[in-house]
Structures are given as C-alpha cells and as structure tokens.
Amino acid sequence: MFGKSKKFERQRKLEVRSRSKPLQALRLRMAASALAISSGIVACLLVCWKGGEYLLERYVYTNPALAIRHVEISSDGIIPADRIATWANVKVGENLLRLDLSRIKRDLELMPLIESASVERVLPGELILRVHEREPIARVHVFAPRPSDGLLERCLIFLDVQGGPVHTDPGGLQLH
C-alpha cells in the first residue's frame, strides 16, 4: 500500500508538469494578445490626436475666412481706441479662433486705467472689445526715486473710489 501511494504521487506530479507547460503557453499568448491590443489602442488614439491637431491647424487656424477683418473698440472714458488695441495686442488679419479671449481680457484688466473689460468674437471676422474705465476722484503728490540716479522726484498718482491707483504716468492722457 505504501508503494502504491508513491506511484500515484509520481503520476500526479507528471500530470501537473505536463499541464503546466500548456497553461504557461496559454498565459503567454493571452499576455501577448493583451499587449498587442492595448498598444493598438494607444497607437490609434495617438493617430487620432495628432491627426486632429493637424486638421485643426490646416483647416481652422490658418483659414483666411476666419481672419479678423474688423476690431470694434468701445470705451466709456478717455482712453483712445488705438491704445486699447495696443494693450490687447490684437491685430487685423490674425485668426479669430486662435485668440485666447481670457488672456486678452486679463491683459486689459491689468492696466491701471481699466476697471473691467469684455472681449467677444463675432464670426466670421469681427472682434469686439468693451472697456469700462476707472474714474479718478483724487490726485496725490508723492516723491519717488528716479531710476537713473536715485534722487527723489515729485510724482503724481490718481486714486479711484476704492483707493487704488488709477494711473501714475498719464503718458499723454488728460485725466479730469
């Protein structure tokens, strides 16, 4: 009896070994097919992504039908329209869809004379800039060092209702 159990154990060990190689080959085939499928999906997504970028660049961002033909600038104050256009950094002929409207709005609102701004695109070729200016209510004289030699010089600062500086160097603007 004791000898028969060893014989059965050997047979089982042989069966396990003989079954493990096909299982290992099956697992290897499944891993290889999973890797091939996932790399195919990644390659397909990459081609779609880069192809989409190419199509946008070719047919949308360089399309002359979507170029800016007219920039309408409206202000409720004294800032000239050409100065607002310079601050917005928008030129006629640029692609209207390539513009970052939030960047233009932020750049305009960073100017001390401007309280708020709105930027709107009207297809096919118009850009509308609306600016609400700060109104100075006080004029303050302060002394500030000159950049060239460090000596103090008198400087004029205009303040608005909130107490913030409206403009320190009018640069040709006549503030009331």
C-alpha positions as CSV (number, residue, x, y, z in Angstrom):
1,M,0.0,0.0,0.0
2,F,2.7,2.4,0.8
3,G,4.4,1.8,-2.6
4,K,1.1,2.5,-4.5
5,S,0.7,5.9,-3.0
6,K,4.2,6.9,-4.2
7,K,3.3,5.6,-7.6
8,F,0.1,7.8,-7.6
9,E,2.1,10.8,-6.4
10,R,4.6,10.4,-9.3
11,Q,1.8,10.1,-11.8
12,R,0.2,13.3,-10.4
13,K,3.5,15.1,-10.5
14,L,3.9,14.1,-14.1
15,E,0.4,15.3,-14.8
16,V,0.9,18.6,-13.2
17,R,4.2,19.2,-15.1
18,S,2.6,18.2,-18.3
19,R,-0.4,20.5,-17.7
20,S,1.8,23.5,-16.5
21,K,3.6,23.9,-19.8
22,P,0.3,24.3,-21.9
23,L,-1.1,26.7,-19.2
24,Q,2.1,28.7,-19.3
25,A,2.0,28.9,-23.1
26,L,-1.7,29.9,-22.9
27,R,-0.9,32.6,-20.4
28,L,1.9,33.9,-22.5
29,R,-0.3,34.0,-25.6
30,M,-3.0,35.9,-23.6
31,A,-0.5,38.4,-22.3
32,A,1.0,38.9,-25.8
33,S,-2.5,39.5,-27.2
34,A,-3.5,41.9,-24.4
35,L,-0.2,43.8,-25.0
36,A,-0.9,43.9,-28.8
37,I,-4.5,45.1,-28.3
38,S,-3.5,47.8,-25.8
39,S,-0.6,49.0,-27.9
40,G,-3.0,49.1,-30.9
41,I,-5.5,51.2,-29.0
42,V,-2.7,53.6,-27.8
43,A,-1.4,53.9,-31.4
44,C,-5.0,54.5,-32.7
45,L,-5.6,57.2,-30.1
46,L,-2.2,58.9,-30.9
47,V,-3.0,58.9,-34.6
48,C,-6.5,60.4,-33.9
49,W,-5.0,63.1,-31.6
50,K,-2.1,64.2,-33.9
51,G,-4.4,63.9,-36.9
52,G,-7.0,66.2,-35.2
53,E,-4.3,68.7,-34.4
54,Y,-3.1,68.7,-38.0
55,L,-6.6,69.1,-39.3
56,L,-7.3,72.0,-36.9
57,E,-4.1,73.7,-37.9
58,R,-4.6,73.2,-41.6
59,Y,-8.3,74.0,-42.0
60,V,-9.3,76.1,-39.0
61,Y,-6.3,78.1,-37.6
62,T,-4.9,79.1,-40.9
63,N,-8.2,79.6,-42.7
64,P,-8.3,83.1,-44.2
65,A,-12.1,83.2,-43.9
66,L,-11.7,83.3,-40.1
67,A,-9.2,86.2,-40.0
68,I,-10.0,89.3,-38.1
69,R,-11.3,91.9,-40.5
70,H,-12.6,94.5,-38.0
71,V,-11.9,95.3,-34.4
72,E,-14.6,97.3,-32.7
73,I,-13.4,99.0,-29.6
74,S,-15.8,100.9,-27.2
75,S,-14.8,102.7,-24.1
76,D,-16.8,104.8,-21.6
77,G,-13.9,107.2,-20.9
78,I,-10.9,108.9,-22.4
79,I,-8.6,106.2,-23.5
80,P,-8.0,106.2,-27.2
81,A,-9.1,103.1,-29.2
82,D,-5.6,102.6,-30.6
83,R,-4.1,102.5,-27.1
84,I,-6.7,99.9,-26.1
85,A,-5.9,97.9,-29.2
86,T,-2.2,98.1,-28.4
87,W,-2.8,96.8,-24.8
88,A,-5.0,94.0,-26.1
89,N,-2.2,93.0,-28.6
90,V,-4.7,92.2,-31.3
91,K,-4.1,92.8,-35.0
92,V,-6.3,92.7,-38.1
93,G,-5.5,89.5,-40.0
94,E,-5.0,87.3,-37.0
95,N,-7.1,84.1,-36.8
96,L,-10.2,84.8,-34.7
97,L,-10.4,81.2,-33.4
98,R,-6.8,81.1,-32.3
99,L,-7.2,84.1,-30.0
100,D,-7.2,83.5,-26.3
101,L,-10.1,85.7,-25.2
102,S,-9.5,85.3,-21.5
103,R,-5.8,86.3,-21.9
104,I,-6.9,89.5,-23.8
105,K,-9.4,90.3,-21.1
106,R,-6.9,89.7,-18.3
107,D,-4.2,91.9,-20.1
108,L,-6.7,94.7,-20.5
109,E,-7.8,94.5,-16.8
110,L,-4.2,94.6,-15.6
111,M,-3.9,98.1,-17.0
112,P,-4.4,100.6,-14.1
113,L,-6.9,102.8,-16.1
114,I,-9.2,99.9,-16.9
115,E,-11.7,98.7,-14.3
116,S,-13.3,95.9,-16.4
117,A,-13.2,94.6,-19.9
118,S,-15.2,92.2,-22.1
119,V,-14.0,90.5,-25.2
120,E,-16.3,89.0,-27.7
121,R,-15.8,87.3,-31.1
122,V,-18.4,87.5,-33.8
123,L,-17.8,85.1,-36.6
124,P,-16.7,85.3,-39.3
125,G,-14.3,88.2,-38.8
126,E,-15.1,90.7,-36.0
127,L,-13.7,91.2,-32.6
128,I,-15.5,93.4,-30.1
129,L,-13.6,95.0,-27.1
130,R,-15.6,96.8,-24.5
131,V,-13.8,98.7,-21.7
132,H,-15.1,100.3,-18.6
133,E,-12.5,102.8,-17.2
134,R,-11.8,103.7,-13.7
135,E,-12.7,107.2,-12.8
136,P,-10.1,109.1,-10.8
137,I,-11.5,111.1,-7.8
138,A,-8.3,112.2,-6.1
139,R,-4.9,113.4,-7.1
140,V,-1.9,112.7,-4.7
141,H,1.6,114.0,-5.0
142,V,4.3,111.7,-3.7
143,F,8.1,111.5,-4.0
144,A,9.7,108.5,-5.8
145,P,13.3,107.8,-6.6
146,R,14.4,108.2,-10.2
147,P,15.7,105.1,-11.8
148,S,18.8,106.8,-13.3
149,D,20.4,108.5,-10.3
150,G,18.2,107.6,-7.3
151,L,17.3,111.2,-6.4
152,L,13.7,111.8,-5.3
153,E,11.3,113.5,-7.7
154,R,7.7,114.5,-7.4
155,C,5.3,112.0,-8.9
156,L,1.5,112.4,-9.4
157,I,-0.8,109.5,-8.6
158,F,-4.6,109.4,-9.3
159,L,-6.8,107.4,-7.0
160,D,-10.2,105.9,-7.7
161,V,-13.3,105.3,-5.5
162,Q,-11.8,102.2,-3.9
163,G,-8.5,104.0,-3.1
164,G,-6.5,102.1,-5.8
165,P,-4.1,103.9,-8.1
166,V,-5.7,104.7,-11.4
167,H,-2.6,105.8,-13.2
168,T,0.8,107.1,-12.2
169,D,2.1,108.2,-15.6
170,P,-0.7,109.6,-17.8
171,G,1.5,109.4,-20.9
172,G,-0.4,112.0,-22.8
173,L,-3.8,111.2,-21.3
174,Q,-5.7,114.2,-19.9
175,L,-7.3,113.0,-16.7
176,H,-10.0,115.2,-15.2
